[in-house]
């Protein structure tokens, strides 16, 4: 079973959304961050929705 998408505590700049997406998809974190920035307003809306409704990874 595939690993679930969660917001990352480590390696995140703001809320861990981009780091979580990058880890889940196997992409570089900077690429995911760049895609959110290039998406302008839509990227901000999607980021805020994911930040609001996505669980944070459990403490280890």
PQR file of N, CA, C, O and H, with PARSE charges and radii, in Angstrom:
ATOM      1  N   UNK A   1       0.842  -1.185   0.000 -0.4000 1.5000
ATOM      2  CA  UNK A   1       0.000   0.000   0.000 -0.0000 2.0000
ATOM      3  C   UNK A   1       0.886   1.247   0.000  0.5500 1.7000
ATOM      4  O   UNK A   1       1.897   1.289   0.702 -0.5500 1.4000
ATOM      5  N   UNK A   2       0.518   2.247  -0.772 -0.4000 1.5000
ATOM      6  CA  UNK A   2       1.308   3.472  -0.883 -0.0000 2.0000
ATOM      7  C   UNK A   2       1.234   4.296   0.401  0.5500 1.7000
ATOM      8  O   UNK A   2       0.233   4.290   1.117 -0.5500 1.4000
ATOM      9  H   UNK A   2      -0.303   2.213  -1.342  0.4000 1.0000
ATOM     10  N   UNK A   3       2.313   4.992   0.658 -0.4000 1.5000
ATOM     11  CA  UNK A   3       2.368   5.862   1.818 -0.0000 2.0000
ATOM     12  C   UNK A   3       1.389   7.022   1.624  0.5500 1.7000
ATOM     13  O   UNK A   3       1.273   7.568   0.527 -0.5500 1.4000
ATOM     14  H   UNK A   3       3.127   4.997   0.077  0.4000 1.0000
ATOM     15  N   UNK A   4       0.688   7.392   2.694 -0.4000 1.5000
ATOM     16  CA  UNK A   4      -0.273   8.493   2.625 -0.0000 2.0000
ATOM     17  C   UNK A   4       0.449   9.833   2.578  0.5500 1.7000
ATOM     18  O   UNK A   4       1.578   9.962   3.053 -0.5500 1.4000
ATOM     19  H   UNK A   4       0.782   6.949   3.586  0.4000 1.0000
ATOM     20  N   UNK A   5      -0.204  10.806   2.011 -0.4000 1.5000
ATOM     21  CA  UNK A   5       0.330  12.161   1.976 -0.0000 2.0000
ATOM     22  C   UNK A   5       0.106  12.816   3.332  0.5500 1.7000
ATOM     23  O   UNK A   5      -1.021  12.881   3.823 -0.5500 1.4000
ATOM     24  H   UNK A   5      -1.121  10.701   1.625  0.4000 1.0000
ATOM     25  N   UNK A   6       1.173  13.292   3.921 -0.4000 1.5000
ATOM     26  CA  UNK A   6       1.104  14.033   5.191 -0.0000 2.0000
ATOM     27  C   UNK A   6       2.021  15.245   5.095  0.5500 1.7000
ATOM     28  O   UNK A   6       2.994  15.253   4.340 -0.5500 1.4000
ATOM     29  H   UNK A   6       2.088  13.240   3.522  0.4000 1.0000
ATOM     30  N   UNK A   7       1.691  16.260   5.870 -0.4000 1.5000
ATOM     31  CA  UNK A   7       2.574  17.426   5.939 -0.0000 2.0000
ATOM     32  C   UNK A   7       3.793  17.043   6.768  0.5500 1.7000
ATOM     33  O   UNK A   7       3.659  16.406   7.813 -0.5500 1.4000
ATOM     34  H   UNK A   7       0.900  16.254   6.483  0.4000 1.0000
ATOM     35  N   UNK A   8       4.963  17.421   6.314 -0.4000 1.5000
ATOM     36  CA  UNK A   8       6.218  17.076   6.982 -0.0000 2.0000
ATOM     37  C   UNK A   8       6.583  18.097   8.041  0.5500 1.7000
ATOM     38  O   UNK A   8       6.391  19.299   7.856 -0.5500 1.4000
ATOM     39  H   UNK A   8       5.072  17.938   5.465  0.4000 1.0000
ATOM     40  N   UNK A   9       7.111  17.609   9.150 -0.4000 1.5000
ATOM     41  CA  UNK A   9       7.613  18.495  10.198 -0.0000 2.0000
ATOM     42  C   UNK A   9       9.040  18.915   9.887  0.5500 1.7000
ATOM     43  O   UNK A   9       9.408  20.076  10.066 -0.5500 1.4000
ATOM     44  H   UNK A   9       7.267  16.633   9.300  0.4000 1.0000
ATOM     45  N   UNK A  10       9.843  17.966   9.419 -0.4000 1.5000
ATOM     46  CA  UNK A  10      11.249  18.236   9.113 -0.0000 2.0000
ATOM     47  C   UNK A  10      11.404  18.591   7.644  0.5500 1.7000
ATOM     48  O   UNK A  10      10.719  18.027   6.790 -0.5500 1.4000
ATOM     49  H   UNK A  10       9.545  17.023   9.273  0.4000 1.0000
ATOM     50  N   UNK A  11      12.296  19.518   7.349 -0.4000 1.5000
ATOM     51  CA  UNK A  11      12.564  19.886   5.967 -0.0000 2.0000
ATOM     52  C   UNK A  11      11.522  20.785   5.344  0.5500 1.7000
ATOM     53  O   UNK A  11      11.468  20.929   4.123 -0.5500 1.4000
ATOM     54  H   UNK A  11      12.852  19.976   8.042  0.4000 1.0000
ATOM     55  N   UNK A  12      10.696  21.388   6.174 -0.4000 1.5000
ATOM     56  CA  UNK A  12       9.664  22.260   5.625 -0.0000 2.0000
ATOM     57  C   UNK A  12      10.028  23.715   5.877  0.5500 1.7000
ATOM     58  O   UNK A  12      10.748  24.025   6.826 -0.5500 1.4000
ATOM     59  H   UNK A  12      10.740  21.270   7.166  0.4000 1.0000
ATOM     60  N   UNK A  13       9.535  24.599   5.033 -0.4000 1.5000
ATOM     61  CA  UNK A  13       9.803  26.021   5.194 -0.0000 2.0000
ATOM     62  C   UNK A  13       8.661  26.694   5.935  0.5500 1.7000
ATOM     63  O   UNK A  13       8.902  27.498   6.835 -0.5500 1.4000
ATOM     64  H   UNK A  13       8.950  24.347   4.262  0.4000 1.0000
ATOM     65  N   UNK A  14       7.426  26.384   5.576 -0.4000 1.5000
ATOM     66  CA  UNK A  14       6.281  27.060   6.209 -0.0000 2.0000
ATOM     67  C   UNK A  14       5.382  26.018   6.872  0.5500 1.7000
ATOM     68  O   UNK A  14       5.436  25.832   8.088 -0.5500 1.4000
ATOM     69  H   UNK A  14       7.229  25.731   4.845  0.4000 1.0000
ATOM     70  N   UNK A  15       4.565  25.347   6.085 -0.4000 1.5000
ATOM     71  CA  UNK A  15       3.600  24.421   6.657 -0.0000 2.0000
ATOM     72  C   UNK A  15       3.868  22.960   6.377  0.5500 1.7000
ATOM     73  O   UNK A  15       3.160  22.100   6.902 -0.5500 1.4000
ATOM     74  H   UNK A  15       4.520  25.498   5.098  0.4000 1.0000
ATOM     75  N   UNK A  16       4.864  22.648   5.568 -0.4000 1.5000
ATOM     76  CA  UNK A  16       5.193  21.265   5.271 -0.0000 2.0000
ATOM     77  C   UNK A  16       4.430  20.651   4.114  0.5500 1.7000
ATOM     78  O   UNK A  16       4.593  19.466   3.823 -0.5500 1.4000
ATOM     79  H   UNK A  16       5.439  23.347   5.141  0.4000 1.0000
ATOM     80  N   UNK A  17       3.595  21.445   3.446 -0.4000 1.5000
ATOM     81  CA  UNK A  17       2.791  20.916   2.343 -0.0000 2.0000
ATOM     82  C   UNK A  17       3.673  20.516   1.160  0.5500 1.7000
ATOM     83  O   UNK A  17       3.563  19.397   0.658 -0.5500 1.4000
ATOM     84  H   UNK A  17       3.462  22.407   3.681  0.4000 1.0000
ATOM     85  N   UNK A  18       4.533  21.405   0.718 -0.4000 1.5000
ATOM     86  CA  UNK A  18       5.392  21.109  -0.442 -0.0000 2.0000
ATOM     87  C   UNK A  18       6.344  19.955  -0.146  0.5500 1.7000
ATOM     88  O   UNK A  18       6.586  19.108  -1.007 -0.5500 1.4000
ATOM     89  H   UNK A  18       4.622  22.313   1.126  0.4000 1.0000
ATOM     90  N   UNK A  19       6.879  19.922   1.067 -0.4000 1.5000
ATOM     91  CA  UNK A  19       7.774  18.822   1.446 -0.0000 2.0000
ATOM     92  C   UNK A  19       7.025  17.491   1.439  0.5500 1.7000
ATOM     93  O   UNK A  19       7.565  16.475   0.999 -0.5500 1.4000
ATOM     94  H   UNK A  19       6.681  20.609   1.766  0.4000 1.0000
ATOM     95  N   UNK A  20       5.790  17.494   1.923 -0.4000 1.5000
ATOM     96  CA  UNK A  20       4.983  16.272   1.920 -0.0000 2.0000
ATOM     97  C   UNK A  20       4.652  15.792   0.516  0.5500 1.7000
ATOM     98  O   UNK A  20       4.712  14.597   0.224 -0.5500 1.4000
ATOM     99  H   UNK A  20       5.351  18.318   2.280  0.4000 1.0000
ATOM    100  N   UNK A  21       4.301  16.737  -0.351 -0.4000 1.5000
ATOM    101  CA  UNK A  21       3.999  16.383  -1.739 -0.0000 2.0000
ATOM    102  C   UNK A  21       5.244  15.839  -2.430  0.5500 1.7000
ATOM    103  O   UNK A  21       5.180  14.831  -3.133 -0.5500 1.4000
ATOM    104  H   UNK A  21       4.252  17.707  -0.114  0.4000 1.0000
ATOM    105  N   UNK A  22       6.376  16.509  -2.227 -0.4000 1.5000
ATOM    106  CA  UNK A  22       7.622  16.071  -2.851 -0.0000 2.0000
ATOM    107  C   UNK A  22       8.009  14.677  -2.386  0.5500 1.7000
ATOM    108  O   UNK A  22       8.405  13.841  -3.198 -0.5500 1.4000
ATOM    109  H   UNK A  22       6.428  17.328  -1.655  0.4000 1.0000
ATOM    110  N   UNK A  23       7.900  14.418  -1.095 -0.4000 1.5000
ATOM    111  CA  UNK A  23       8.225  13.089  -0.576 -0.0000 2.0000
ATOM    112  C   UNK A  23       7.285  12.032  -1.144  0.5500 1.7000
ATOM    113  O   UNK A  23       7.723  10.938  -1.498 -0.5500 1.4000
ATOM    114  H   UNK A  23       7.578  15.097  -0.436  0.4000 1.0000
ATOM    115  N   UNK A  24       6.024  12.344  -1.232 -0.4000 1.5000
ATOM    116  CA  UNK A  24       5.020  11.386  -1.706 -0.0000 2.0000
ATOM    117  C   UNK A  24       5.229  11.043  -3.179  0.5500 1.7000
ATOM    118  O   UNK A  24       5.073   9.890  -3.584 -0.5500 1.4000
ATOM    119  H   UNK A  24       5.668  13.233  -0.944  0.4000 1.0000
ATOM    120  N   UNK A  25       5.587  12.065  -3.986 -0.4000 1.5000
ATOM    121  CA  UNK A  25       5.748  11.856  -5.423 -0.0000 2.0000
ATOM    122  C   UNK A  25       7.174  11.544  -5.837  0.5500 1.7000
ATOM    123  O   UNK A  25       7.421  11.200  -6.993 -0.5500 1.4000
ATOM    124  H   UNK A  25       5.713  13.001  -3.657  0.4000 1.0000
ATOM    125  N   UNK A  26       8.113  11.659  -4.915 -0.4000 1.5000
ATOM    126  CA  UNK A  26       9.504  11.383  -5.228 -0.0000 2.0000
ATOM    127  C   UNK A  26      10.162  12.489  -6.052  0.5500 1.7000
ATOM    128  O   UNK A  26      11.058  12.223  -6.854 -0.5500 1.4000
ATOM    129  H   UNK A  26       7.912  11.938  -3.976  0.4000 1.0000
ATOM    130  N   UNK A  27       9.719  13.715  -5.854 -0.4000 1.5000
ATOM    131  CA  UNK A  27      10.253  14.862  -6.581 -0.0000 2.0000
ATOM    132  C   UNK A  27      11.126  15.710  -5.667  0.5500 1.7000
ATOM    133  O   UNK A  27      11.005  15.625  -4.445 -0.5500 1.4000
ATOM    134  H   UNK A  27       8.992  13.931  -5.203  0.4000 1.0000
ATOM    135  N   UNK A  28      12.008  16.531  -6.245 -0.4000 1.5000
ATOM    136  CA  UNK A  28      12.775  17.456  -5.416 -0.0000 2.0000
ATOM    137  C   UNK A  28      11.848  18.494  -4.773  0.5500 1.7000
ATOM    138  O   UNK A  28      10.921  18.988  -5.416 -0.5500 1.4000
ATOM    139  H   UNK A  28      12.106  16.600  -7.238  0.4000 1.0000
ATOM    140  N   UNK A  29      12.095  18.811  -3.537 -0.4000 1.5000
ATOM    141  CA  UNK A  29      11.235  19.762  -2.822 -0.0000 2.0000
ATOM    142  C   UNK A  29      11.242  21.135  -3.470  0.5500 1.7000
ATOM    143  O   UNK A  29      10.209  21.802  -3.519 -0.5500 1.4000
ATOM    144  H   UNK A  29      12.848  18.410  -3.015  0.4000 1.0000
ATOM    145  N   UNK A  30      12.392  21.563  -3.966 -0.4000 1.5000
ATOM    146  CA  UNK A  30      12.477  22.887  -4.590 -0.0000 2.0000
ATOM    147  C   UNK A  30      11.606  22.966  -5.841  0.5500 1.7000
ATOM    148  O   UNK A  30      11.055  24.024  -6.143 -0.5500 1.4000
ATOM    149  H   UNK A  30      13.231  21.020  -3.926  0.4000 1.0000
ATOM    150  N   UNK A  31      11.476  21.854  -6.574 -0.4000 1.5000
ATOM    151  CA  UNK A  31      10.624  21.830  -7.767 -0.0000 2.0000
ATOM    152  C   UNK A  31       9.159  22.018  -7.385  0.5500 1.7000
ATOM    153  O   UNK A  31       8.445  22.790  -8.026 -0.5500 1.4000
ATOM    154  H   UNK A  31      11.924  20.994  -6.328  0.4000 1.0000
ATOM    155  N   UNK A  32       8.713  21.327  -6.359 -0.4000 1.5000
ATOM    156  CA  UNK A  32       7.323  21.455  -5.916 -0.0000 2.0000
ATOM    157  C   UNK A  32       7.059  22.875  -5.418  0.5500 1.7000
ATOM    158  O   UNK A  32       6.009  23.449  -5.706 -0.5500 1.4000
ATOM    159  H   UNK A  32       9.293  20.700  -5.838  0.4000 1.0000
ATOM    160  N   UNK A  33       7.998  23.435  -4.681 -0.4000 1.5000
ATOM    161  CA  UNK A  33       7.844  24.818  -4.198 -0.0000 2.0000
ATOM    162  C   UNK A  33       7.760  25.791  -5.372  0.5500 1.7000
ATOM    163  O   UNK A  33       6.944  26.713  -5.368 -0.5500 1.4000
ATOM    164  H   UNK A  33       8.852  22.969  -4.447  0.4000 1.0000
ATOM    165  N   UNK A  34       8.601  25.579  -6.365 -0.4000 1.5000
ATOM    166  CA  UNK A  34       8.600  26.435  -7.543 -0.0000 2.0000
ATOM    167  C   UNK A  34       7.264  26.349  -8.291  0.5500 1.7000
ATOM    168  O   UNK A  34       6.751  27.366  -8.757 -0.5500 1.4000
ATOM    169  H   UNK A  34       9.264  24.831  -6.368  0.4000 1.0000
ATOM    170  N   UNK A  35       6.712  25.165  -8.405 -0.4000 1.5000
ATOM    171  CA  UNK A  35       5.416  25.004  -9.078 -0.0000 2.0000
ATOM    172  C   UNK A  35       4.301  25.745  -8.342  0.5500 1.7000
ATOM    173  O   UNK A  35       3.427  26.336  -8.977 -0.5500 1.4000
ATOM    174  H   UNK A  35       7.128  24.339  -8.027  0.4000 1.0000
ATOM    175  N   UNK A  36       4.324  25.719  -7.021 -0.4000 1.5000
ATOM    176  CA  UNK A  36       3.320  26.467  -6.254 -0.0000 2.0000
ATOM    177  C   UNK A  36       3.478  27.965  -6.469  0.5500 1.7000
ATOM    178  O   UNK A  36       2.480  28.678  -6.577 -0.5500 1.4000
ATOM    179  H   UNK A  36       5.033  25.239  -6.505  0.4000 1.0000
ATOM    180  N   UNK A  37       4.711  28.457  -6.532 -0.4000 1.5000
ATOM    181  CA  UNK A  37       4.952  29.882  -6.749 -0.0000 2.0000
ATOM    182  C   UNK A  37       4.506  30.289  -8.153  0.5500 1.7000
ATOM    183  O   UNK A  37       3.893  31.342  -8.327 -0.5500 1.4000
ATOM    184  H   UNK A  37       5.522  27.878  -6.444  0.4000 1.0000
ATOM    185  N   UNK A  38       4.807  29.470  -9.145 -0.4000 1.5000
ATOM    186  CA  UNK A  38       4.439  29.787 -10.522 -0.0000 2.0000
ATOM    187  C   UNK A  38       2.931  29.756 -10.747  0.5500 1.7000
ATOM    188  O   UNK A  38       2.435  30.364 -11.695 -0.5500 1.4000
ATOM    189  H   UNK A  38       5.305  28.615  -9.004  0.4000 1.0000
ATOM    190  N   UNK A  39       2.203  29.059  -9.890 -0.4000 1.5000
ATOM    191  CA  UNK A  39       0.748  28.976 -10.033 -0.0000 2.0000
ATOM    192  C   UNK A  39       0.040  30.212  -9.486  0.5500 1.7000
ATOM    193  O   UNK A  39      -1.186  30.297  -9.547 -0.5500 1.4000
ATOM    194  H   UNK A  39       2.606  28.564  -9.120  0.4000 1.0000
ATOM    195  N   UNK A  40       0.808  31.182  -8.947 -0.4000 1.5000
ATOM    196  CA  UNK A  40       0.277  32.448  -8.432 -0.0000 2.0000
ATOM    197  C   UNK A  40      -0.852  32.247  -7.427  0.5500 1.7000
ATOM    198  O   UNK A  40      -0.687  31.516  -6.451 -0.5500 1.4000
ATOM    199  H   UNK A  40       1.804  31.112  -8.897  0.4000 1.0000
ATOM    200  N   UNK A  41      -1.988  32.884  -7.654 -0.4000 1.5000
ATOM    201  CA  UNK A  41      -3.107  32.842  -6.719 -0.0000 2.0000
ATOM    202  C   UNK A  41      -3.682  31.455  -6.535  0.5500 1.7000
ATOM    203  O   UNK A  41      -4.060  31.078  -5.426 -0.5500 1.4000
ATOM    204  H   UNK A  41      -2.122  33.478  -8.448  0.4000 1.0000
ATOM    205  N   UNK A  42      -3.750  30.693  -7.613 -0.4000 1.5000
ATOM    206  CA  UNK A  42      -4.281  29.337  -7.515 -0.0000 2.0000
ATOM    207  C   UNK A  42      -3.382  28.470  -6.639  0.5500 1.7000
ATOM    208  O   UNK A  42      -3.869  27.644  -5.867 -0.5500 1.4000
ATOM    209  H   UNK A  42      -3.443  30.999  -8.514  0.4000 1.0000
ATOM    210  N   UNK A  43      -2.085  28.659  -6.761 -0.4000 1.5000
ATOM    211  CA  UNK A  43      -1.137  27.906  -5.939 -0.0000 2.0000
ATOM    212  C   UNK A  43      -1.314  28.218  -4.464  0.5500 1.7000
ATOM    213  O   UNK A  43      -1.234  27.326  -3.620 -0.5500 1.4000
ATOM    214  H   UNK A  43      -1.690  29.331  -7.388  0.4000 1.0000
ATOM    215  N   UNK A  44      -1.554  29.484  -4.157 -0.4000 1.5000
ATOM    216  CA  UNK A  44      -1.767  29.887  -2.767 -0.0000 2.0000
ATOM    217  C   UNK A  44      -3.047  29.275  -2.207  0.5500 1.7000
ATOM    218  O   UNK A  44      -3.066  28.805  -1.069 -0.5500 1.4000
ATOM    219  H   UNK A  44      -1.619  30.208  -4.843  0.4000 1.0000
ATOM    220  N   UNK A  45      -4.104  29.280  -2.995 -0.4000 1.5000
ATOM    221  CA  UNK A  45      -5.378  28.703  -2.550 -0.0000 2.0000
ATOM    222  C   UNK A  45      -5.231  27.200  -2.311  0.5500 1.7000
ATOM    223  O   UNK A  45      -5.685  26.686  -1.289 -0.5500 1.4000
ATOM    224  H   UNK A  45      -4.088  29.662  -3.919  0.4000 1.0000
ATOM    225  N   UNK A  46      -4.601  26.501  -3.245 -0.4000 1.5000
ATOM    226  CA  UNK A  46      -4.402  25.055  -3.105 -0.0000 2.0000
ATOM    227  C   UNK A  46      -3.522  24.766  -1.888  0.5500 1.7000
ATOM    228  O   UNK A  46      -3.808  23.853  -1.114 -0.5500 1.4000
ATOM    229  H   UNK A  46      -4.232  26.919  -4.075  0.4000 1.0000
ATOM    230  N   UNK A  47      -2.454  25.544  -1.724 -0.4000 1.5000
ATOM    231  CA  UNK A  47      -1.562  25.359  -0.572 -0.0000 2.0000
ATOM    232  C   UNK A  47      -2.329  25.517   0.733  0.5500 1.7000
ATOM    233  O   UNK A  47      -2.202  24.683   1.629 -0.5500 1.4000
ATOM    234  H   UNK A  47      -2.222  26.286  -2.353  0.4000 1.0000
ATOM    235  N   UNK A  48      -3.118  26.571   0.849 -0.4000 1.5000
ATOM    236  CA  UNK A  48      -3.873  26.809   2.087 -0.0000 2.0000
ATOM    237  C   UNK A  48      -4.893  25.716   2.351  0.5500 1.7000
ATOM    238  O   UNK A  48      -5.091  25.323   3.501 -0.5500 1.4000
ATOM    239  H   UNK A  48      -3.221  27.248   0.121  0.4000 1.0000
ATOM    240  N   UNK A  49      -5.543  25.220   1.308 -0.4000 1.5000
ATOM    241  CA  UNK A  49      -6.500  24.122   1.489 -0.0000 2.0000
ATOM    242  C   UNK A  49      -5.792  22.852   1.949  0.5500 1.7000
ATOM    243  O   UNK A  49      -6.263  22.170   2.860 -0.5500 1.4000
ATOM    244  H   UNK A  49      -5.382  25.539   0.375  0.4000 1.0000
ATOM    245  N   UNK A  50      -4.662  22.536   1.320 -0.4000 1.5000
ATOM    246  CA  UNK A  50      -3.906  21.351   1.730 -0.0000 2.0000
ATOM    247  C   UNK A  50      -3.377  21.506   3.152  0.5500 1.7000
ATOM    248  O   UNK A  50      -3.381  20.546   3.923 -0.5500 1.4000
ATOM    249  H   UNK A  50      -4.280  23.090   0.580  0.4000 1.0000
ATOM    250  N   UNK A  51      -2.928  22.691   3.500 -0.4000 1.5000
ATOM    251  CA  UNK A  51      -2.406  22.952   4.842 -0.0000 2.0000
ATOM    252  C   UNK A  51      -3.510  22.786   5.886  0.5500 1.7000
ATOM    253  O   UNK A  51      -3.262  22.301   6.990 -0.5500 1.4000
ATOM    254  H   UNK A  51      -2.925  23.471   2.874  0.4000 1.0000
ATOM    255  N   UNK A  52      -4.725  23.189   5.528 -0.4000 1.5000
ATOM    256  CA  UNK A  52      -5.849  23.116   6.450 -0.0000 2.0000
ATOM    257  C   UNK A  52      -6.356  21.689   6.641  0.5500 1.7000
ATOM    258  O   UNK A  52      -6.669  21.292   7.764 -0.5500 1.4000
ATOM    259  H   UNK A  52      -4.927  23.583   4.631  0.4000 1.0000
ATOM    260  N   UNK A  53      -6.441  20.917   5.568 -0.4000 1.5000
ATOM    261  CA  UNK A  53      -7.115  19.623   5.617 -0.0000 2.0000
ATOM    262  C   UNK A  53      -6.202  18.398   5.618  0.5500 1.7000
ATOM    263  O   UNK A  53      -6.690  17.268   5.587 -0.5500 1.4000
ATOM    264  H   UNK A  53      -6.187  21.239   4.656  0.4000 1.0000
ATOM    265  N   UNK A  54      -4.889  18.603   5.654 -0.4000 1.5000
ATOM    266  CA  UNK A  54      -3.959  17.483   5.631 -0.0000 2.0000
ATOM    267  C   UNK A  54      -3.373  17.272   7.021  0.5500 1.7000
ATOM    268  O   UNK A  54      -3.041  18.229   7.719 -0.5500 1.4000
ATOM    269  H   UNK A  54      -4.492  19.520   5.680  0.4000 1.0000
ATOM    270  N   UNK A  55      -3.253  16.029   7.405 -0.4000 1.5000
ATOM    271  CA  UNK A  55      -2.669  15.712   8.724 -0.0000 2.0000
ATOM    272  C   UNK A  55      -1.167  15.931   8.714  0.5500 1.7000
ATOM    273  O   UNK A  55      -0.510  15.820   7.678 -0.5500 1.4000
ATOM    274  H   UNK A  55      -3.523  15.251   6.838  0.4000 1.0000
ATOM    275  N   UNK A  56      -0.637  16.244   9.892 -0.4000 1.5000
ATOM    276  CA  UNK A  56       0.803  16.400  10.065 -0.0000 2.0000
ATOM    277  C   UNK A  56       1.385  15.037  10.400  0.5500 1.7000
ATOM    278  O   UNK A  56       0.757  14.242  11.099 -0.5500 1.4000
ATOM    279  H   UNK A  56      -1.170  16.334  10.733  0.4000 1.0000
ATOM    280  N   UNK A  57       2.610  14.763   9.890 -0.4000 1.5000
ATOM    281  CA  UNK A  57       3.227  13.479  10.177 -0.0000 2.0000
ATOM    282  C   UNK A  57       3.364  13.298  11.686  0.5500 1.7000
ATOM    283  O   UNK A  57       3.619  14.270  12.396 -0.5500 1.4000
ATOM    284  H   UNK A  57       3.120  15.410   9.322  0.4000 1.0000
ATOM    285  N   UNK A  58       3.203  12.100  12.182 -0.4000 1.5000
ATOM    286  CA  UNK A  58       3.332  11.853  13.621 -0.0000 2.0000
ATOM    287  C   UNK A  58       4.759  12.080  14.104  0.5500 1.7000
ATOM    288  O   UNK A  58       5.716  11.909  13.349 -0.5500 1.4000
ATOM    289  H   UNK A  58       2.995  11.310  11.605  0.4000 1.0000
ATOM    290  N   UNK A  59       4.889  12.464  15.362 -0.4000 1.5000
ATOM    291  CA  UNK A  59       6.222  12.641  15.942 -0.0000 2.0000
ATOM    292  C   UNK A  59       6.897  11.297  16.066  0.5500 1.7000
ATOM    293  O   UNK A  59       6.247  10.288  16.338 -0.5500 1.4000
ATOM    294  H   UNK A  59       4.112  12.602  15.975  0.4000 1.0000
ATOM    295  N   UNK A  60       8.220  11.284  15.862 -0.4000 1.5000
ATOM    296  CA  UNK A  60       8.956  10.034  15.937 -0.0000 2.0000
ATOM    297  C   UNK A  60       9.774   9.993  17.179  0.5500 1.7000
ATOM    298  O   UNK A  60      10.473   9.011  17.426 -0.5500 1.4000
ATOM    299  H   UNK A  60       8.747  12.104  15.640  0.4000 1.0000
TER
END
